[in-house]
Amino acid sequence: FCNLSFFRPKELVLDDLDRDKFVRVVPPEEIPQRKVMLGQRQLATFSRVWYLFDAKWQCPHLSGEKIARILRGEHKPIYYPGESTGDCVVAINTRHIALRNDAWRADALHVRREYAKTRYDIPLFKLHEIDPTKVLHLCVLSCIPTDNTRRFDMARLYTFPDDAVPVHLLKNVCDQIRGSRIIPKRLDDLTSNDIEKFPQMFKWPKELVLDDLDRDKFVRVVPPEEIPQRKVMLGQRAGRQNYWFHVATSRHEEVKIH
C-alpha cells in the first residue's frame, strides 16, 4: 500500500488548542444585523409602484415593450402568468412620439367590422391627429398577450398628450422609466456660446450668406390657412391611380385621399 499524501512539518500542524490563537469564532450577538426587516421587504414587493414615463421623441414600439413588462409585473420576483401583480404607469408627452423612417404614412391601423364592405385602414398620422394617445396605447396593447388579465393590466396605464397630469396621480408617482432613445438638442435650445464653439469645416462666402432681413425677399412662409388640406375617405375603394396614400399589404385595404 502506497500513501501518496505528503507529510506536513510539525510547525504547520495546528492542534485544537492552538487554533484559538489564530482563528476567532465570532459569536452571533456580534454579527451586524440588517435594519430592513423581512416583513417590510415583503410588503414592498406586493405593493403597486407608480412609474412616470416621458414619451417625448421615443419610439412607441420600443417603449411599448418596456411599459407592458411593468404593467404585467414581469420585473418582480412574484410574477406568475395569470396573476395581477403589475404596477401603474403614467405616460406623458404622447403627442411628441417619434416613429422610424416613414412609418407615419406607410403604416396604418386595420379596422375590421363584421359587416360587408366595412373594412378600412386609417394611416397613423391621421389617427395621431384624432387621438394623440392612441398610437402608444395600441403599441402597449400589442405587447400584452390576450389572457384574462389583459384589460386589467391596460387599466393601470394612464396616457396624456402633454405634460399636464392631474395632481392626484402625480402624488402617487415614486419612480421613473428610462427611455430607449437619447433626446438630442434642438437648434433652438443651443446657446450662442455653443454655436461659436462648434467646429466649422469651412466658411461660406459673403454673397451666399442670407441675413434674416434679406431672407424674406427669397423665401415666403406659407400660412396654415393657405395649405391645402386632404381629407381621408374611409371605407371606399377605387383605382390605385386616384390614391395619394396606399398601403401595399395584403391585409390592409386602400385609403382614398383627395
VENSULFEN-V824127 format. One record per backbone hydrogen bond with DSSP energy under -1.0 kcal/mol. NH is the residue of the N-H (numbers start at 1). CO is the residue of the C=O. Records with the same first field share a line. If there is no record, write none. Layout:
BEGIN
NH=CO  CO
END
This chain:
BEGIN
12=9
19=15
21=18
23=19
30=27
31=28
41=37
42=38
43=39
44=40
45=41
46=42
51=88
52=175
53=90
55=92
57=96
58=55
63=59
64=60
65=61
66=62
67=63
68=64
69=65
70=66
71=67
72=68
74=69
76=73
79=76
83=80
85=83
87=70
88=49
89=156
90=51
91=158
92=53
93=162
94=160
95=161
96=93
98=58
103=100
106=102
107=103
109=122
111=120
120=111
122=109
124=107
125=104
127=123
128=124
129=125
130=126
131=127
134=131
137=133
138=134
139=135
140=136
141=137
142=138
147=145
150=147
153=149
154=150
155=151
156=153
157=154
158=89
160=91
170=166
171=167
174=50
175=50
177=52
195=191
196=192
197=193
208=205
215=211
217=214
218=215
219=215
226=223
233=256
242=239
243=240
249=247
258=231
END
